[in-house]
Amino acid sequence: MKKRLILIILLTSISCAGQQSEKIKIIGIDIIENEVIGKNVQLIDIRTPGEYKAGYIDDAINIDFYDLGNFIIQFEKLDKTKPVYIYCHSGVRSRHASNKLIALGFTKIYDYKGGYKEWSKKQIKKE
């Protein structure tokens, strides 16, 4: 009986993980450059306000991941039927935020894994 219960829990976990991965797509800098910048999309910088003020990707709005109450309130104002593109400094916070967005009802989440760290390095090379 115990083995059967463990198997059921394991299969359920695998199934849920698959559902989450269908809603969250990991993207790279090429998507940000070609499909996000200058387009009418929901681009969210989830770093702290201090990090945001130091530099951000064009067109991004700041919703601080660490301010959970405000984080939820601000995301509730967005259109859940449209894709949302999120990034942080290096991809750790955005990965966690992506899971929170699923819980809030978002179904098209694009997580820029390289984050502002990668973005800023590429911008310096362009200059």
N, C-alpha and C positions, 0 to 999 in steps of 0.2 A: 504493500500500500504506500509506504514511504517513497519508494522508487517511482511509483506512478505519479505521486504528487509533485515530486521534483521534476519529472519529465514535463508535466503540464505547465509548471511555472516557467521552465526553460523555454518551451515552445511559445508560450505567451509573450515572454520577453523578446524573443527573436522576432515574432510577428509585429510587436509594437515598434521595435527598432526599425523594421522595414517600412512601416507607415511613416515614421518620422523622416527617414531618409528620402522618401518620395516628396515630402513637403519642403525639405531643406536641400538646397543645392550649393555646393562649395564652388566658388568662382575665383578666377584669377584677375590680375590687373588688366588683361586684354578686354575682358567683358566690361570692366569699369570704364576704360578708355573709349570703347567703341559703342557700347549700348546704354551707358548710364549718364556720363557727363554731357550736359547740354540737352538732355532729354527730360520729359516731364514724368519723372519717376519718384518714388518715395525712397530717398537715400538718407540713411540715418547713421550718424556717428554716435556710438554709445559710450564714448570715453567721457571723462570728467570735463566740466566746463573749462578748467585750467588747461587741460590737454587740447581741447577744441580751440581755445583762444590762441594757442601757440601755433596752430596750423591745422587745416582740414581740407578734405577733398571738395572741390567746387560743387555747389548746389546742395551740400549735405546740411541737415538740421541736427542739432545736438539734443539727445535724450540720454541723460546720465544713467548708466546701468546700475550704479551703486545707490542711486536714490530710488529705491524700489517703488514707493508710493507714487511718486511723480512718473516713473518709468511706465507703470501700468496706465495711469491717467492719460499720458501723452500718446501712448500707442493705441489706446481706445479711440482716440480722435482720428486715427488714420483709416483709410479705406482697406478693409480686410480682403476685399475681392481683387485688389490690385497687388502686383508683386511689391515686396519690400526688400531693399538692399541694405544690409547692415555691415558695419565694420567697427573695429576697435583699434588698438595699437598693433597687435600681432596675431589676433585670431582666437585668443582664449576666451575673452569675455563675449565675443560675438557668437561663439559656439554655444555658450550657456544661454545667451539671450535668445538664440534661435529656438531653443526648447521652450522657453517662456512664451515666445510668440505663438507657437503651436497651441499651447494651453489657452492663449487669448483668442484663438480662432483664426489665425492667419494660415493660409494654405500654400502660399508661394513666397518662400523665404530664400533669399540669395545672400549667402555668407561669404564676404570677401576675406578669405583666409590670410592673405598677406598683410592686410590692415594698413594703417597709416604709415607704419614703419617702412614697408615695401614701397608704398606710394611716394613718400617723401624722398627716398633714395633715387627713385627713377626720375623724379622732377629735378633733382640736383644734377643728374647726368645730362639732362636735356639742355641745361643752361650753358 
